[in-house]
């Protein structure tokens, strides 16, 4: 029975995401149809009047056009409201993937220490974010890969579809907000790793935001890799958000399809000293499909993050409890894990960042 559950767990969450999007999409289309029908009735009524002069016809056209503009402005406002909490959570907790899409340079230097009851303790440094290269091209960035804030892999194995350092070049119009397409190249022991990345993001409802990221990378030594990420965010109230996250990793050297899924709750707050803080609660699991299909780890934990002393300085503590299994049919063992981080936010203007907007 656990084996069957592990096989369908990531796909079940994906199905829930698709169902939610379909439901909200249907509701949104129904509302748009109602608005469209109302506009048609008003237009027909105005045009059927024999007493309307030519000047009145011109005024009517202006009114109809202003209504269309109002509807477009309303859609933009909905999208902004749906994205606001997503942007704040990602910026505050340090989503390196989102930092790569900022207009300006932003880097996060992290000192991380892991204390685990079963695995080896580990101290490491991570640099994430990007540095713009306008002297060469306004579309070209030097990128650094830190850590995925949503992922649950804690066995020290890095994602082979992503590299610690590389270049990205944005293709297509830069003013399009829903779609983004990048050409990438990473640098590893086997040489350059060319790749492509596509991002789609849209507000499917006033309080619901969906994001899909697809990446393909080719390693000259290990072959091709692909990763797919699905993120569904629901804003509850101001400074509160629920996130459903699913990631799939597949390639020539992976254990079939390696997956990770989680459900999280984030809440921001302001301390007595005026510094900003936030809490992140989560449950999740990760596993693989080959040579055996099983769930490697079930995990529940919390992250407490806060600004300290300066706007660019953050500390974070993350306790979690893990139910791991090393091999299929082995006994699953529980273990506590504590991760402590100290982060320095570099090349960032505090007055222009969303970290300030929570105040």
N, C-alpha and C positions, 0 to 999 in steps of 0.2 A: 504493500500500500504506500509507504513512503516513497518507493521508487517511482510509482505512477504519479504521485503528487509532484515530485520533482520534475517530471517530464513536462507537465502541463502548467506549472506555476508561472513561468515567464510569459507564456502565451495567454494564460488567463488574464493577467494584468493588461496585456496588449489589447485583448478583447474588450475589457472594461473601458480602456481608453477610447477605442473605436466606437463603442456603444454610446459613451458620454458625448463624444464629438458629434455623432449622428443625431442624437436627441436634441442637442443644442442647435445644431445646424438646421434641423427641421423646424424648430421653434423660431429661429431667426428668419428663415425663409417665409414662414407663415406671417410673421409680423411685417416683413417687407411687402408681401403680396397684399396685405390689408391696406398698407399705406398707398401702394400703387393703385389699388382699386378705388380708394377714396379720391386720389388725385384725378383719375380718369372721370369720375362722376362730376367733380368740380369743373373740369375742363369742358365736358360735354354740356353742362348747364350754362356755362358762360357763352359758348359758341352757338347755342340754340336760341339765344335772345336776338330777335329781329331789330330791337331798338338800340343795339350796341353800335356805336360809331367806330370809325377806323382808329381814332385815338384811343378809344376804350380797348380795342383789340390789342393795341401796342402795350397798354398798361397791363392787360391780362397776361400777355406773354412775359412781361417783366416780373409779375408776381409769381408765375409758374416757375420761371428760372430761379428766382430767389428761394423758392421752396426747395428746388433741387439742390441748390448750394447749401441750404440749411440741413438737408438730409445728409449730404456728404460730410459737412462739418460735424454732424451728430455721430456718424460712423467713426470719424477720426477721434472724437472725444471718448467714445466707448473703447476704442483700441488703446488710447493713452491710459485710461483708467485701469484696464485689464493688465497692461504691461507695467504699471507703476510699482506694484508690490513685487512682481517678479524681478524687476531691475534692482530694486532696493535690496532684496534678499541676496541676489547673486553678487552685487557689489560689496555688500557688507561682509558676507561670509567668505568672499574671495573665490568666485567662480572664474578660473583661469580661461576657460573656453569663451566666456562672455567678455573677459578683458581683451581678448584678441580681436574683438569686433568694435572696440571703442575708437572714437575718432582720434584721440590723442594717445600719447605714450602712457603706459602704466605698468609698473612692475611690483611684484610682491616677493619680498625676501623672507623666507620662513625658516626658523630653527625648530625642529620637531624631535620630540623624544617619546618613544613608545615603551611602555612597560606591560608585559604580557605574561600570564601565569604559565602558558604552555609553549609559546614561541620565544625566540631569542629577543632580548631587549635591543632596541635600536635607536641610535641618534643619527639624524640626517639633516641636510640643508637642501632647500628647494627654492628655485627662482622661477616664477611664473609671470606671464604677461607678454608685453610687446614693446618694441621701440620703433617708432615710425622713422622712415628713411626718406624724407622729402627731397633731399639733395639728389637722390637717384630717381625716385618716383613717389608721387603722393599715394599710390596704390600698393607700394611695397613696404613690408614690415619685417623686422627681425623678431622672431617669436621664441619664447621660452616656455616649456611645458612644466607646470608644477604638479599639482595633484587634483584629481576629480573630486569635488566636494560631495557629489552624490553617490559615488561608487563605493562598493563594499569589499573590494579585494584587499585583504590585509596580510597576504602571504609574502609580500616583498617582490612579487613578479610585476614588472612594468608592462604596460600595454604596448605590444609590438607594432600596433598601427599608428603610434604617436612617438615623437622623438623629443628629447630634452631641449634641443635647439634646432632651429630651422628658419626658413623664409616662407612668407605667404604673399600672394599677389591677388588682389581682388579683381574679378572680371565682371564686366557689365556695369550698368548705371549704379552709382553709389547712393542715389537718393531713393532707391527702392527699399522699403522697410521689411516687406514680407519675405523676400528671397535674397539670398547671398550665395555667391559662388566664388571659391578661391582655388587657385593653383598653389600647391605646397611642395616643398622639398625639405626633407630632414637629412641629418648627417649622423651616420653611425659607423660602426667598425667595418662594415662591408661597403661603405661608400655612400653616395647620395641616395636618398629614398624619395623618388617623385611620387606625387599623389594629388588628389582632388578632394575638395570638401564642399558639400552643399548644405545650406541651412534654410529651413522654412519656419516662419513664426507668424502666428496670427491670433487675434482675440476672437474666439468663437462665441463669446458672450461677454456681457459687461464685467463679469467677475471671473471669467475663465480664459486662460491663455494656454495655447498649445505650441510646442516647439519640437521640431524634428531635425536631427543632424545626421548626415550620412557622409562617411569618410572612406576613401580607398587609398591604400599605400602599397607600393611595390618595393620590396627589399631585394637587392641583387643577390644576397646570400641565402635568404629564407623564403623568398617568394612573396606572393601577394597577401594582403590582409584587408579586411573591411570591418567597420564598426557602425552600428546603428543605435541612435539614442532617441527615446521618446520621453518628453517631459510635459506633464499636464498640471498646471497651477490653478488653484482656486483661491481667490482672495475672500477671506471671511469678513473681517472688519479692518479698520485702519491698523496697519502694522501687524496683521495676522494673515497667514497663508498656509494652505495644505498643498503638498506636492506629491504626485505619483511619478516615479521614475523607473525606466526600464532601459537596459543597455544589452546589446548583443555584439559579441566579438567572434569573428570567424576568419580562418585562413589556412594556409598549407601546414602550418606548424602548431595550430591550436588543438585543444582536446575537443574536437567537434565544434559545437557552438558553445562558447563560454558566455554566461549571462549573469546579470545582476539586476535585482528589482528591489524597490523600497517605497515606503510611504512615510512622509515626513510632515511635521508641523512646526512652523517657525513663528516666533513672536518677538517683536522689537520693543524696547523700552529705554527710558532715559533715567540715569542715576541721579542722586542728589547733587553730585558734583558737576552735572551738566554733560558728562560723558555718555556716549551712546552704547547700549548693549543689546544683546539678542540671545534667545534660547532656541535650540533646534532639537526636537525630539523625533526619533525615527525607529522603525522596525524594517527589517529587510532580510534578504537571502541572496546567495550566489551559488552557482553550480556549473556543471558542464554536461555535455551529451555523449561524449566518446572518451575512451573505449567503453565506459559505463555511464549511464545516465543517472546522476544523483545530485543532491543538494550538498555542497561542501560545508556551508555555514548558514545558520540562522543567527540573526543579530538584533539586539535591541540596545539603544543607547541614547545619550543626550550630549549636546554641545553647548557650552556656555562661553560666549565671546563678548569682549568689551574693549572699548577704547580706554587707553590709560596714559595719562600725563600729556600726551600730544595727540592731535587728530590723526597722525600717520602711524601711531604705535598701537598694536592690538595684542592682547593675550587671550588664550583659549585653552579650555580643558574639556576633554571628551572621554568620560567613562562609558564603557559598554560591556555587555555580557554576550559571549559567543558560545554557540553549540556547534562544534566542529566535528567533522569526520574525515579522517585522513584517506581512507580507501573505502570503496563500497563494501557493505556488510560488516564493517568494523563497528565497534561501539562508539556512539557519539558522546563526546566529552565537553563539559562546560568549562569556561575559563573567563576570568575578568581581564579586561584590557583598559589601560588608561593612556591617553595620548595628550601631551602638553605641547602647545605651539606658542611661539613668539613671532609676531609678524611686523615687518616694516613696509609701509606703503610708499613707493618711490615714484617720482615723476608725476605727481598728482596734485591738482589744485583743490584744496579742501572746500573752498567756497563754491565750487562748481560740481561737486560730487553728491550723489544721492545719500551718502552717509550723513550729510548735514540735514537733509530734508525731513528726517524723523523728528527733529526737535520742534 
